[in-house]
């Protein structure tokens, strides 16, 4: 009987790292082999009339490979293993392909990882995620950008790295950047639904978590790592970065570096002056494994210099330059407990120092910000607790010392908050229930300000908040499921929303807070469903989110005569956000897939007038052709005109933008080379992002050739 030898490599689908010592078994015989320390394997099979073999590894889902005919056998194959479904301390099912309807729906999560993450990679976390369903990007140039989920931004969207909050000012103003570079992350999780309350009291928002695995018990068998580069033509943007992992017994050292630079962005109608940036990122961590857990510590320095373009009324002609710096210390302890009901506990602690300086075009300092920030959390994993199957409970605290200088008169303020949270789930077979509850206490202690600030304006504030979220999923058949999610959402006002007073030149505004604000309060209702057939899936979400007190800064229509800047006042108002989202995936053949998503949000105040900064209806459709290690695709993004605008907000026209992408993986004995080449806005279309504050100056970037290279070893 004819025999064929199949050679291949086994990779982790979340990060393309080799999986050593996996078992590869030929189904028709008892023969088997194991992958070597670099993930390579070789096995003999009987190809006619077909062959089948299976791949196993502890901690991964088993994979079956089948070739129907001898001429279809590929002698060199890449096999991706998916981590087995598990609940982490934060109850996010992530880093895997979901293999059941429950996993598809009840986690409300999206995950970018592996080659998909490389293809979508942008210069910021927001530009990387902007094409995900329900997400859009708020921006004020390339560097100061932040994700928006269903029209909600700011503190309603929590950004984390390895479960630790990223400390910066990006949630408070459009000109502030996120202190996170996405290039070296293994995956990015976007989570909505009841599990959001583990991290935030804002149940209708979401959580973005960039996973680096800096402190981990998942050790490679030998020295491994990543080297990579990124280049794009629209701004001559370039990046070089690397990660090195060195195991030694029960210890693992992880070291990371990255440098990014870019010049001004080119658009179809001109150059966006003062939009360049320079970034430096350096970190080191040490993990230690012991018999029933692991622990570790990490330190990271992050610095970013970037420009905010000028050209608005009251702004300097050449814009404003911003310098950010953050030093972060994190520590983690995870212990497996000798208890069936309480299997593990995880402690997280962090200390951050953050500074930001905004300089005017003449070199004078317009604003200075300094933050000392301390956080901690203790999470207890739970199994079969009372009525429920599994979940978690935890406590967290946060201490923030926030000082402002320059020509901004917001007082030096100390804020504290503490939270108790509880999340549980129950599987009834055809039904699946999730429930979460969070209580938050917060207080603010502003110190007396100086200069022209009215001291009678300064008052201490404290808040007691509670939020809940309940989700119920009903599996009608093995192909159709429906669900509902109900929530009560609250949010502490920020220091800036309470106490701001003064010009913010980089944001082109004179900002005034409101110390009498009450906590943000709203409710959420969502209906969702999914249809899954062989080679076809369709999902639909409808949401209805009324707010009794929606905290928002609004252009008052007045100018501050000393600075000629428009006055933005922080207010609380009744508001309503409604919308619809859908996704369609269709496999035309074994190699061709069509995917399409629709997202629409409508926001309005109680009098029917539009909320500001609401994205228009968007459709993103892509066609992918994949064979062996090669992928070729086309992506089109369509947006309708947004004419529902707040007072003094500029409407935007509809648009259609088209992109082409290709990817290739080259596997050698010790290395994996991944290459991605994207051509964005291939027809050099002039269009404007409605959530961009600079849309009144210039459109979005023109045609852009983007090259991404990653070397895994």
QUIBELMO-V788372 format. One line per field, one symbol per residue. ss: DSSP state (H for helix, E for strand, C for the rest). phi: phi as a letter, one per 40 degrees, with the letter a starting at -180 (. if undefined). burial: I if it has 9 or more other ideal C-beta (glycine too) atoms within 8 Angstrom, else O. A space follows every 50 residues. Layout:
BEGIN
ss=???
phi=???
burial=???
END
This chain:
BEGIN
ss=CCCEEEEEEEEECCCCCECCCCEEEECCCCCEEECCCCCEEEEEECCCCC EEEEEECCCECCEEEEECCHHHCCCEEEEEECECCCCCCCCCCCCCCCCC HHHHHHCCEEEEEHHHHHHHCCCCHHHHHCCCCCEEEEECCCCCEEEEEC CECHHHEEEEECCEECCCCCCCCCCCCCCCCCCCCCEEEEECCHHHHHCC CCCCCEEEEEECCCCCCCCCCCCEEEEEEEEECCCCEEEEEEEEEEEECC EEEEEEEEEEEECCEEECCEEECCCCEEEEEEEEEEEEEECCEEEEEEEE EEEEEEEECCCCCCCCCCCEEEEEEEEEEEEEEEEECCCCCCCEEEEEEE EEEEEEEEECCCCCEEEEEEEEEEEEEEEEEEECCCCCCEEEEEEEEEEE EEEEEECECCCCEEEEEEEEEEEEEEECCCEEEEEEEEEEEEEEEECCCC CCCCHHHCCCEEEEEEEEEEEEEEECCCCEEEEEEEEEEEECCCHHHHHC EEEEHHHCEEEECCCCCCCEEEEEEEEEEEEEECCEEEEEEEEEEEEEEE EEEEEEEEEECCCCEEEEEEEEEEEEEEEEEEEEEEECCCCEEEEEEEEE EEEEECCCCECCCCCCCEEEEEEEEEECCEEEEEEEEEECCECCCCCCCC CECCEEEEEEEEEEEEECCCCEEEEEEEEECCCCCCCCCCCECCCCCCCC ECCEEEEEEEEEC
phi=.cbbbbbabbbcccagccbcgccbbcccbccaabcccbgcaaacbbcbca aaabbbacgbccbbbbbcbccccccbbbbccbdccabcdbfbcagaccba cdccbccfbbbbafccccccdbcbcccccccccgbabcaahcccbacbbf gbbgccbcbbbfgcccbabcccaccccccabcccccabbbbbgdcdccba cccccabbbccbfcbabccccadaiabaaaabccafcbabaabbbbcagc bbcbbbaabbaabcccbcbicccgbcabbbbaaaabbbcbcbiaaiaaba bbbababbcbhcdgccdbgbbbbbaabbbbaabbbcccaccbcabbbbba bbbbbabbbcccgcccabbbbbbbbaabbbcbbfcfcccaiababaaabb bbbbbgcbbccdbbbbababbabababbgcbbbbaaaabbbaabbccccb fcccccccbcbabbbabaabbbbbccacbbbbaabbabbbacccdcccbd aicbcccfabbbcaccdcccaabbbabaaabbbcgaaababbbabcbcab cacbccgbbcccbgcccbbcbbacaabbaababbbbccacbbbbbabbba bbbacccgccccfbcccbbbbbbbbbafbbbbabbbbbbccbbcbcdgbc cbccaabbbbaababbbbcbbbbbbbbbbcfccfccabcccccccccacc ccdbcbbbbbbba
burial=OOOIIIIIIIIIIIOIIIIIIIIIIIIOOOOIIIIIOIIIIOIOIIIOOI IIIIIOIOOIIOIIIOIOIIOOIOOOIIIIIIIOIOOOIIIIIIIIOIOO IIIIIIIIIOIIIIIOIIIIIIIIIIIIIIOIIOIIIIIIIIIIIIIIII IIIOIIIIIIIIOIIIIIIIIOIIIIIIIIIIIIIIIIIIIIIIIIIIOI IIIIIIIIIIIIIIIIOOIIOOOIIIIIIIIIOIIOIIIOIIIIIIIOOO IIIIIIIIIIIIOIIIIOOOOIIIIIIIIIIIIIIIIIIOOOIIIIIIII IIIIIIIIIIIOOIIIOOIIIIIIIIIIIIIIOIIOIOOOOIIIIIIIII IIIIIIIIIIIOOOIIIIIIIIIIIIIIIIIIIOIOOIIIIIIIIIIIII OIOIIIOIIIIIIIIIIIIIIIIIIIIOOOIIIIIIIIIIIIIIOIIOIO OOIOOOIIOOOOIOIIIIIIIIIIIOOOOIIIIIIIIIIIIIIIIIIIII IIIIIIIIIIIIIIIOIOIIIIIIIIIIIIIIOOOIIIIIIIIIIIIOII IIIIIOOOIIOOIOIIIIIIIIIIIIIOIIIIIIIIIOOOOIIIIIIIII IIIIIOOOOIIIIIIIOIIIIIIIIOOOOIIOIIIIIIIOOIOOIIOOIO OIOOIIIIIIIIIIIOIOOOIIIIIIIIIIIIOOIOIIIIIIIIIOOIIO IIIIIIIIIIIII
END
